[in-house]
Amino acid sequence: MSSTERLKDFFNEQVVEWRAFYSPLAPRTLTAQCLLSRQRFALQMVEASVPHGSKILDVGCGTGEMAAELMRRGYDVWGLDIAEARIRSVHERFGADRFRVGDIEHIEFPDNTFDAVVCLGVMEYLDRDEPALQEVWRVLKPGGKAVISTLSAICPFHYMDRVLVVLVRPLYRFVKYRMHGRQLPGPEPRSRKYFRGRWLRLLRSVRLEPEDWLCHCWGCYTLPRFFGQAYLGRASDWFARNRALNWLGSHQLVRVRAVK
């Protein structure tokens, strides 16, 4: 099975859980807190540089949470996602006109179509960056903006996670699944981490000029229910633009401009 097919299967299985992360009634786990923070910062980046009414493509639109917020702010939103189950969920909310199954490496829109592209939680799962970035550049109008998220390679909590995966996860999975007779979940898709300097240079090489950048979300994912983890993630939002401290964050956001 190809990496693309594995990714489709994984996200097709996560529709209900994914929507629950954004529910105001859901417990604030670290994952939910990071997703909400990412959405809020991405919206700020869009609104700071893209006029209301502009045409925006949400690549990796998931179950439509970001698209819904952009629509509420008056944007003309279209969406793509690789997982059929997620697109079916979006169709139930918004209709089938503007949301379709699609691949960021082969975006089925003409050149110079969109004023902005939002791409959250996508790049780190790809085998390579350049094909996707070139497609984002292609569908943007001259001077169009893109807001793209990646995972940070220097976040110290990432290395704490790696240690805990070896030491704790086998016992955690035994207690949660095998002792209760539950089926073990399939493996999560591999995700890549990015060094800020190298990432910004790559963006410039494909004519996407960085304009704004921040880093947020402190916390250790291996034990998402560990006391205080969600609060720590929330506290990191205060330092998202503080270069002295935000390097501790696990999530990066950059806004770029298409140079044509």
N, C-alpha and C positions, 0 to 999 in steps of 0.2 A: 504494500500500500504506500502511495506517495505521501510526502509531507502535507501536501494540500488536502488530500483525502482524509488523512488523520485529523487535520485541523477542522475540516467540515464536520466530521463525526463528533468530535469533542464539543464544538459549539452548538450543534444540533441537540445535544443532550443537556445543555445548560440553560435552556430558555426560561423555565420557571424560576430557577435559582437566580439567574441574572436579573430578571425583573424585580425579584424580591430585594435585591441589594439597594434598589432605589426607592423602596417603599418607606414612607415616613413612619410606618408602624414597625418596621423591622428593627431588631437589635443592632446597635452600631458596632459591628465587628470592624476589624482593621481593614478588611477588603472593601466593605461598604463605605467606610469613611474615605478611603483613598479614591474610590470611584466618584464619590460625590465631590470631593475636592478637585479632582481632575476636571470634572464637568464644569464646576464653577469657574476655575481659572481659564479654561478654554473659552467659555462664554465671554469672560472679561476681555480676552485677547481678540476675539471676533468683534465685539461691540466697540472696542477701542479703535478699530481700523477699517471696518466694513460697514457701510451705510445700511440702515434698515431697508428692507425691500430687495436687497441684493440676492442673487441666485447662488445657493450654497449646495455643494455635494457633501454628504456625510458618508465617508467610506468606512465600512465596518460599523454600520449603523446599529447593529445589535437588535434589541427589541424596541428601539425608537425613542429612548429617553432623551438623548441629546437633540434629536430632530424635533421632539415635542417642545423643548425649551427654545430652540431657535425659531420655530413657528410662532410660539407665544410672543416672541420679540419682534415679529413682523417680517421674518426672512422667508424667501421662496426656497423651500428645502426639497432636495432629492436625496435618495439614499441607495447604497449598495451594501450587501453583506454576502459572504461566501456560504453561510448556513441557511438552507431552505427553511428550516423550522423558525428561525428568527424572522425571516421575511414574511412568513405566514402570520406571525404574531403582529408584525407592523401593519400588514394588510387589514387585520381585524380592527386596528386602531384608526388608521388613516386612509384606508382604501388602497387599491392596487396601482393607482396612476403613476406614482413617483418613486416607488421603492421596488427594487428588483434584485434577484440573485446575481452577483457579479464578483469579479476578481480584480483587485487593485492593480495587478500586473497587466490587465487587459480591460481597461475601462471603456465600456461601449457608449461613449459620447464623442461628438466631434471635437476637434481642436477649438480652443478658446471659447468654451461654453460657459464656464462658471466664474463668478466674481471671487469665490472663496471655496476652499476644500477643508473639511475637518476630518482628521484621521487619528482616532484614539484607540489604543490597544491593538494595533495591527502590525506595525513594522517589526516588532520584536519576534513575531512568529514566522516571518518570511525567511527563506534561505539566503536571499540577497536583497540589498536595499535599492540598487540602481534602477532596475526595471520599474519598480513601484514609484519611485521618485520621478522618473522620467514621464510616467503616465500622469502623475499629479501635475507636473509642469505643463504637459501638453494640453490638458483640459482647462487649465486656468487661462483667463484673459491676461493680456499684458498688464503687469502691475497687480495681478490678483494675489490674494493672500491665502496661505495654508497654515493651519495649526496642527501640529503633529506631536504625538507623545511617544516617548521611548523610556526604557528602563535604564537607570544609572549603573555604570560598572564600578563606581567607587563607593557606593553606599555600604558602610560597615555592617549594617544589619543583614545585607545579603550574605556576607561571609559567616555571620552568626547562624543564619538559616542553614547553610551548607553543613555546619557542624551538627546542628540539631537534627537535620534529616538523617544523618548517620546514626546518631545516638538515641533519638527519641521516637522518630516516626515508626519504626517497626513495632514498638510496644503500643503506640497510639493506635495503629491500624489493627493490631491484634485485639485490643480491648473494644474498639468501636465496631469492628466488622465481624471478626471470626468468633468472638465470644457471644455475639448476638445473632449469629447465623446469617449475617447480611452479606450480600455479594460485594466483593472488592471493586472499587471504581477502576476504570481504565486509566492508563498513564496519561498525565497531563502533557500537552504539547510543549516541546522545547522552546524556551524563550531566550533571546539574546540580550546582552547588556551593552551599553554604549558609553564610551568616554566622550565627554562634552566637546573637547577640542577637535578630535577626529571626526565627530558627527557634524559639527558646524562646517568643517572643511569639505566634507562630502556633499553637504547641501549646496555649498557655493559651487562645487564642481559641476552640478547639474542645473545651474542657473536659478537656484532658489536662495535668495539672499536673506540671511537671518536678521530679524528686526527686534525680537523680544525673546527672552528665555527666563525660565524659572525652574526650580526643583523643589518637590514637596513630598510628604508622606514618610514619616519615620516610624519604624516598627518592624517586628519580626513575624513573618508570615507563617512559619512552621507551626506556631502555637497561636492561631488566630483568636482563641477565646481566653488567652492568658490575661489576667487582670491588668487593666491599664493600657493595653495595646491600642485600643481605639482612641483613647484620650491622648496618647502620645502622638498618634497620627493626626489628630485634630490640632494639637498644639503646633505641629510642624507648619501649619498654614501661616502662622504668624511670621515665619522666617523664610517664606518661599522665595522672596526676592533679596534676601540678605546673603551676600556672597560669602560672608564669614561663617555662616552656619548651614545654608541650604544644601551644601554638598553632602550632608548627612541623609538627604532625602533619596528615596528609591525611584521616584518618578520624575521625568523631565518633560517639559513642554516648551516648544519653540514655535514662534510665528515667523513665517518667511514670506518674501515677496517674489513673484515670478518675474525674472528679468528676460525680456523679449525684445 
